[in-house]
């Protein structure tokens, strides 16, 4: 089994929690507040 498969299986709970997080869901369905997204993009650019 490839390392990537082992890691995905070992940490599937974290992957699912991340995909189900309201911020990620809001980006996906377009409901995320624009100010929150702008802050996120600003922080991403800063770091």
C-alpha positions in Angstrom: 0.0 0.0 0.0 1.3 3.4 -0.9 2.2 5.9 1.9 -0.4 8.3 0.7 -3.1 5.6 1.1 -1.8 4.7 4.6 -1.9 8.4 5.7 -5.4 9.0 4.3 -6.7 5.9 6.0 -4.9 6.7 9.3 -6.3 10.2 9.3 -9.6 9.9 7.6 -11.4 11.4 10.6 -9.4 14.6 10.2 -10.0 14.8 6.5 -13.7 14.4 6.9 -13.8 17.0 9.7 -11.9 19.4 7.5 -14.2 18.9 4.5 -17.3 19.3 6.8 -16.0 22.5 8.5 -18.4 25.4 8.0 -15.6 27.6 6.5 -14.8 25.0 3.8 -18.5 24.3 3.2 -19.2 28.0 2.8 -16.4 28.3 0.2 -17.8 25.4 -1.6 -21.5 26.5 -1.7 -20.8 30.2 -2.0 -22.4 31.1 1.4 -19.2 32.2 3.1 -19.4 35.8 4.2 -17.2 37.9 1.8 -15.4 39.7 4.7 -14.4 36.3 6.2 -13.1 35.2 2.8 -11.2 38.4 2.3 -9.6 38.1 5.7 -8.6 34.5 4.9 -7.0 35.5 1.6 -5.1 38.4 3.3 -3.8 36.1 6.0 -2.8 33.5 3.4 -0.9 36.2 1.4 0.8 37.4 4.6 2.2 34.0 5.5 
